[in-house]
Amino acid sequence: MQSTRKQDWTEKYRPQTLEDVAGNVQTVKALINFREVGNLPRLRFVGPAGTGKTTSALLLAKTINGENSDWLEINASNERGIDVVRTTIINYAETKCPTGAKFRTIILDEMETQTQPAQMALRREMEIYSENCKFILICNEEWSLIPAIKSRTKAIYWYPLTDANVIKVLTRILKEERIDYKSHQLIKIARDARGDVRYAIETLQTVSEGRDKIDPTILESVTMSTSYEDLEESICSALENNFIRSVRFFNKSSMFVSPKMVIDFLTNEFIKEGESSIFTNNEKLRLAMALGTLNSHSYDKTQIISFLARVAMYRSSQSPDSDSGQSKGVHPPRSD
C-alpha cells in the first residue's frame, strides 16, 4: 500500500500527550509533575530546534487545569515589539479565568527574537498578573534575553535527541504509513538530523511519500550524513595527532561543512555519555579547548583548518600550545 500525502507528518504525528514526547526524559517527567500538581512556575524552555519545546509547552498548557485549561500562544518572531505586550498579552491576562481554572497560560515562542523594550514591559506584566497567568517562554538560545527575564523564570533545558530516539519515532511513522525501509536508511536520516526530530520527520516524508518504500536515490540527495562521516573522521584523525589525514577528510566534505556545523556536531557529542558518544571524556576536553577558534556566524573554512591544527597539536593533559606528550585518543588507526 502506497502512502499518499494528506498533511505534513510533523503535524500528523505530533505527540498528543506529554507521555508521547520523545527524548529529554527527565525534563518531560518534570512537566508531568507540574501537570499532576496543577501548578506552574514561570518557565523558560531553552534548547535547539526540533527537541519538543513548543509541543511540550502546548501539551502542558492544554492539560494543567484539566478540561478548564485556557491558553494563549504567541510566536514572538511574528508578533514583535512592545505593542504585543500592551495589547495582546494584557488584554488576555485581564480576562477572567474560565470557571474551574486556577490560572491561564501564556506561551511566548521564539522569545529570543523579541525586542528589549518588549521584554522590559513583559517583565512587569509577569509580576502584575502572576496569580492570574502563568508564562512559558521558549527560545533556541537565551543570550538575547534580558537579565530581568532570566531571573524571573525557571530555566528548563532541552537537548538534541539521540539517534536511537529519532529512529524510534521514524519507525513508528513508517509502520503507520505501511512503508518498507532498511535500518541503515533510518540511521542515515537520524545522523543527518543531529537530534532534530522535526527535521528527521520532514526528511522521512520527502523520501517516502507516495511510495511503498524509502527511495534510496532521493535519500542520498537530501541528506548530508556522508559529510558528517567525513567530518567525524577528520576530527578523530586530529585527535590522533595526524593533521595531514585530518585535512584530507575535511577536504572531502568542505563544500558542505561550516564552522557552525562543527560546533553543532561537537555540542551534540559533548552531552552524550558513555558508549553513546564517539569521543572519550578526555577527548571532549581537548576539543572544547580548541572550539574558541570557530565562529558560528562565519563561513570561513580556514577557521576549521585552524581548529583541526589546534586539536592535533594538543597532547593529552598538556596545554593546547604544548608540543610534548602523547595523545590518549582511543580511535583505531584509519587508512588514508
C-alpha positions, 0 to 999 in steps of 0.5 A: 500500500502506497502512502499518499500525502494528506498533511505534513507528518510533523503535524500528523504525528505530533505527540498528543500527550506529554507521555508521547514526547520523545527524548529529554526524559527527565525534563518531560517527567518534570512537566508531568509533575507540574501537570499532576500538581496543577501548578506552574512556575514561570518557565523558560524552555531553552534548547535547539530546534526540533527537541519538543519545546513548543509541543511540550509547552502546548501539551502542558498548557492544554492539560494543567487545569484539566478540561478548564485549561485556557491558553494563549500562544504567541510566536514572538518572531511574528508578533514583535515589539512592545505593542504585543505586550500592551495589547495582546498579552494584557488584554488576555491576562485581564480576562477572567479565568474560565470557571474551574481554572486556577490560572491561564497560560501564556506561551511566548515562542521564539522569545529570543527574537523579541525586542528589549523594550518588549521584554522590559514591559513583559517583565512587569506584566509577569509580576502584575498578573502572576496569580492570574497567568502563568508564562512559558517562554521558549527560545533556541538560545537565551543570550538575547534575553534580558537579565530581568527575564532570566531571573524571573523564570525557571530555566528548563533545558532541552537537548538534541535527541539521540539517534536511537530516539529519532529512529524510534519515532521514524519507525513508528511513522513508517509502520503507520504509513505501511512503508518498507525501509532498511535500518541503515536508511533510518540511521542515515536520516537520524545522523543527518538530523543531529537530534532534530526530530522535526527535521528527521520527520520532514526528511522521512516524508520527502523520501517516502511519500507516495511510495511503498518504500524509502527511495534510496536515490532521493535519500542520498540527495537530501541528506548530508550524513556522508559529510558528517562521516567525513567530518567525524573522521577528520576530527578523530584523525586530529585527535590522533595527532595526524593533521595531514589525514585530518585535512584530507577528510575535511577536504572531502566534505568542505563544500558542505561543512561550516564552522557552525556545523562543527560546533553543532556536531561537537555540542551534540557529542559533548552531552552524550555519555558513555558508549553513546558518544564517539569521543572519550571524556578526555577527548571532549576536553581537548576539543572544547579547548580548541572550539574558541577558534570557530565562529558560528556566524562565519563561513570561513573554512580556514577557521576549521583548518585552524581548529583541526591544527589546534586539536592535533597539536594538543597532547593529552593533559598538556596545554593546547600550545604544548608540543610534548606528550602523547595523545590518549585518543582511543580511535583505531588507526584509519587508512588514508 
